[in-house]
C-alpha cells in the first residue's frame, strides 16, 4: 500500500515546489498565487473524483476502456482547473472564449491520443488473453517476438513469464506421459514375470501335495525348483523396492573410500559360476589401477552385478563377456562388453528406460528379466554423480560406467 502511494505523493510534492517556483519567477503575489492554485486544485480534484467514479463504473469493461477513462480524467482535471482559475482571474469574455477554443482543440487531440493508446493496451490485453487461452487448452504459447506479443512492458513481461510457464508445463506433461507409459509397461512386464514363477510354484506344490511324485530324488528336485522360483520372486521384489527408493529420492548412500578394482574383482568372481553354467567365457582386464574412490560399495557392486547378469544373459554359449577397469581423463571407468548381437540404433537411447527390454535386438529366446536391472544401475550411478552409457561394439554392445575421481587427485592429461 505504501508503494502505491509513493509515486503520487512524490508528484504532489514536486508539483507544489514547481507552483511556488513559477509564482516567484513571474513575480506574482503570494496571496494571488495561493488563491489561483487552491481554485485550480479544487476543480481538478472534483474532476478526479468524477473520473474515479466513472472508472469504478467501467471496471468490468476492457483494460483499453479503463485506460481511456484514466487519460480523459487527467485531461478533464487540467481543463477544469484552467477554466476555473481563468474565471477567477476576471479575464475578458473574449479571452475566456479563446481559452474554450484552445481547450476544445487540445482536448480533442487528447481524446484521440487516449483512444489510440487505449487501443494499443487493449490489443496487448487481448494478446495476453490469447496466451492464457492457449495454455489453458494445453497448447504451447507463442514465443517471444511473435505477432501477438503485447506492446506494454508489464504485459510483455507477463506474457514472457506465461510463455516460459507454458514451456515448463509442456515439458512436464511430456515427462508425465512418458513416465505413465513406462509404468504401464512395467506393470505388464512385472505381471508376466510374477505369473511365471508363481505358476511353477503352484504346479510343484500341487504335485507334492497330491503325491504324484514320491521318489526321493524327484522330491528333492521339486524342492530345489521351489527354492529357485522363490528366489526369482524375491529378486523381483528386491528390484522393485530398490527402484522405488531411487524414483522417490529416498536412496541414502553410505559413502566411504573403497577400491574400485576390488569391487570389480568380487563382482566377476560372483558372476563366474553363472557364466560357466551357460558356457560363456568371463574375462577381465585392469588397464590401470584406479585410486580409491568415494563409493557406496553395496550399490556399486549391485550396478556391476546387474551389468554382468545382463551381459551373460544375452551372450550366446561359447561367447565372451569382457570386463575392463581403468582410469580415464577425469574419471575411473568399468566397461562390460558382451556378445548380444548389438542393439538397434534407435533403441540405444531407451536402454536405461524403465521396463525397456528390446528383445528384437537381443538373443532370441533369452530370458530378459523384468527390465529393471539397467534402470536400477543408472539410478545408482547417477546417485554417485557418475555416468553410464551404452554403445554397439564388435559382436555385441559395451556398457561403460564412469565414476568421478577424488577431488584432491589432479585430472589425467588428455
N, C-alpha and C positions, 0 to 999 in steps of 0.2 A: 504494500500500500504506500509506504514511504517513497519507493522508487517511482510509483505512478505520479506522485505529486511533485517530485523533484524538478522535472523539466518545466511544468507550468509556473512553479514558484520562481525558478531562475529567470524565466522570461518576464515575469511580473516585476522582479527587482530590476532587471536590465531596462525594461520599458519605463519604469519610474525614473531611473537615472537619466535615460535619454530625454524624457519630457523636461526634467529640470534643466538639463544641459541646453536643450533647444530654447527654452524660455529665457535662460540667461543670455544665450547667444544672440537672440533677436531683441534683447533689452526690453522684455515685457515685464510689467509689474507683477510682483509675486501674487497679489490678490487676483488679478485678471487671469494669470496662468492657472492658479488653483481652481478658479471658477470654471474656466473652459475645460480643464482636464476632468473635473468632477462630473460635469454635464456629459462629456463625451464617454467617460467610463460608465456612467449610469445607463445611458442609451445603449451602449454596446453590450452591457450586462443583460439588459432586458432582451435584446436580440439573441444573446447567447442562451438565455433561459428558454425562449421560444424555440430556438433551434434544437436544444436538448430535448424538449418535449416532442418535437417533430421526429427526432432521431429515435426516441423511445417508441413512437407510433409505428415506425417503419422497421423495427428491429427484426421482423420476420421476413423482410424483403432481402434482395440480393446485397452482397457487400458493395457492389458498384453503386447502387442506390444510396446506401448509407454514406459512401464517400462523397457523393454529390451533395447530400444534405450537410455534411460537415463543411464542405467548401462554401456552399451558399450561406451557411450560418456565419462563417468568418467574414464573407463579403457583406452580409447584412449588418453585422456588428460595426464594421468600418463605416458603411454608408450611414447608419443611424447616428453614430457618434459625430460624423461630419455634418450632417444636416442639422442636428440639434445644436451643435456648437456654433454653426454658422448663423442660425436664427438667434442664438444668444448674443451674438456679436452685433445684432441690429444692422446687418448688411442690407443693401438696397434690394428691391424686388427683382431688379434685373440680374443682380449677382446671384440671388437665390435660384432664379430660372436657369442661369448659366450653369450653376452647380448641379441643378437637377439634370440638365442635359449631359453634363460630364459623367455624373453618376450612372445615368441610364446607359450611356455608351460603354463606359468602363464595366458596369455591371453585366451587360450583355456578353462582353468578351469574357468576363469571369465565369459566367454560367456556361458558356461554350467550352472553356478550358476545363471546368469542373466536370462536365459531361464526358469530354474526351478522356480525361484522366480516370474518371469513374468507370468508363467502358473498358479501359486497359486493365484496371484492377479486377473488374468483373470477369474479364477474359482469363486472367490468372487464376481467379477463383474457380472458374469452370474447368480449367486445365487440372487444377488440384483435385477437384471432384472426380475428374476422369481417372486420375492416377489412383485415387482411393477406390473407385468402382472396379478398376482392373485388378487391384489387389484383392478386393472382396470376392471377385469372380474366380480367383485362383490363377490369374494370368500375370506374367511379369509386367511391371510398369515400364513406360517409356524411359529410355536412358537420358543422361544429361545431354543438353544441347538439342533435344528433339523439338519437333514442331510445336508440341503442346507445353513447352517449358514456360512456367509463369514468369512474367516480367518483374514483378515486385521482388525485392531482395528477400524479405521474410518468407513470402510464399515460395520463392525459388529454393531457398534453403530447406523449407519444409518438404517441398517436392523431392529434393535430393535425398533427404532422410527417408522419405517413404519409398523412394526407388531402391535405396540400399536395403531397407527392411524387406521390400518385395523380393530382392535377390536372395537375402538370407532365408526368407520363408520358402522360396522355390527350392533352394538347396536342401533345406530341412525336409521339405516334402519328398524330394527325390531320395534323400538318405533314408527317410522313414519307409518309403515304398520298397527300396532295396532291402532294408532290414526285415520288413514284413515278408517279402518274398523268400529271403534266406530262412526265416523262421518257419515258414510253411514247408519249405524244402527239408529243413532239419527235422521237423515233426514227422514228415513222411519217411525219411531215412531211418530215424530212430525207431519209429513204429515197426518198420520192416526188420531192423536188426534186433529188436526186442522179441519179436514173434519167433525168429529162428531158434535161438537157444531155449526159449520157453516151450516151443513145440517139441524140441529134443528132450528136454527135461520131463515134459508130460508123458511122452511116449515111453521113456525109460522107466519112469516111476510106475506107470500102468503095467508095464511088462513085469516089473519086480513084484508089484502088488498082486497081480493075477497069477503069479507063479509060473509064467510062461517059460522063464529060464530058471534053472536050478543048479546048473553046472558051476562049480566054484570059480573057474577061470572066466566064464561068461558073466557071472555076477560081479566079479572084480572089475571086468572091463566096463560093465554098465555103471559101476560106481565111479570109475575114472571118467566116464563120459559125463556123469552128473557134475563132478567137480570141475571139469573143463568148461562146461556150459555155464556153471555158476560163476566161474572166474571171468568168462566173457561178459556176463551181466554186470558183475562188479566193476570190471574195467570200463564198461559203457557208462555206468552211473558215476564213476570217478571222473571220467572225461566231462560229463555234463556238469558236475559240480565245479570242476576247475574252470570250465568255460563260463559258467555263471559268475564266478568270482572275478574273472577278467573283465567281462562285459559290465559288471556292476561297479567296477573300480574298487573292489574290496580286496584286491590282491596286495598283500603286505610281504615284501621281500626282506629276509634277514641276510643282509649283505655282509660278506667277510672276504678277506684276502684268500684266494684259492688258486691252485694251479689248474689252468685250463687243460694242459696236457694230461694230467691225472684224470680229470673228468672224462676226457675223450677216451683214454685208455680203459677206464672202467666201463664206459658205455659199449665199447667194442667187445670187451670180454663178456658182458651180459648178453649181447646180441649174437655172439658166435654160435651157441647151440641152435638157435632158431635158424640161422643161415645154413648151418651144417645139415640140419634136418631137411631143408628144402633143396640141398645140393647147390647152394650159392656160395661162391668164394667171397670172403670178407677180408679185405686187406687195408692196411693203414700206413700212413707216412707222416712223419713230423718234419716239415720243411725247415722250420726254425722254432726253437722252443720259445713260446710266448712267456712274458713275465707274469707273475702272479696278478690276477685281476680281482676287482671288487665284484664278487658274484654271490648269488644265492644258489649254492651248489645243487640242491634238490631240483630247482626249477630248470637250471641249465642242463642237468642230467636228463630231465624229462624231455627237453627240447631235442637233445641228441637221440634219446631212445625213440621218440616219435619219428624222427627223420630216418633212423636206421630201420625201424619196423616198416615204414612206408617204402623205403628202397628195397628191402628184402622181399616184401610182399609183391612188388611189381616187377621184380627181376626174375626172368625165367631160370629154370635149373641149368646148371653149368655156366651161368652168368656170373658177373663180378660186381660187388659193391665196393667202391674205393673211397676211403676216408682220408682226408688230409687236413693238417692243422699247421698254422704258421703265423707270421706277423706281416701285416701289410703296411701301407704308408702311415695310417693313423689309427689302426685297429688290429686286434687279433682276429683270426678267422678260423672257421672249421667248415670244410666242404664235404658233402656226401654226394657221390656220383653213382648212378645206378644204370641198369640196362633195360629200362622200361619200354624202350622204343620211342621215347620222346613224347612231348605234349603238343597238342595243336597250338600253333602260334596265337590263335585268337583266344585260347583258354589260359595263356600264361598269366594274364593279369587277374584271373579268378582263382588261381590255385589255392590261395590262402583264405578265400571266402568261406563263410560258414556253410558246411554241408556240401561243398563242391567236391565232386569225385572225378568227373571227366573220364569215364570208362572207355569212351571211344578211342582215347589216345593211350590207353594203358594195355597191359597184357590181358588178352581175352580170358574170361573165367576166373580172374583173380578176385579174392575177397577184399574189397576196398574199404571195409570198416564203415563207420558212421560218418566219415568225412569231417571228423573233429580234430584229428591229430595235428594237421598243419595249421588250422585256425588257432589251436591252443599254443603251438610252437611260436607263431607270430606274436600272439599276445604276450607270451613270456619274454620273448626277445625285445619287444617294444618296451616292456617294463624295465629292462636293463639299459634303456637308451641305445639299443643296438639296432641292427638291420638284418633282415632275412630276405634273400632273393632267390629266384629260380631261373634257369636258362637251359635250353636244349644243348646237349654236349655229347658228341660221339653217338654211341648206341642208345643213349638214354637222356637223362637230364641231371643237372647238378644243382643241389641246394647249397647255398652258402650263407653261413651265419657270421656276422661281423659284430664284435663287441669292443667298446671303447677301451683304449689303453689307459693306464694310470695317469692322472693329471701331472704328476711330477716326473714323468718319463718323456723326453723330447721325441717328437714325431720322427719317423724314419724318412730320410730324404726320398723324394720321388725318383 
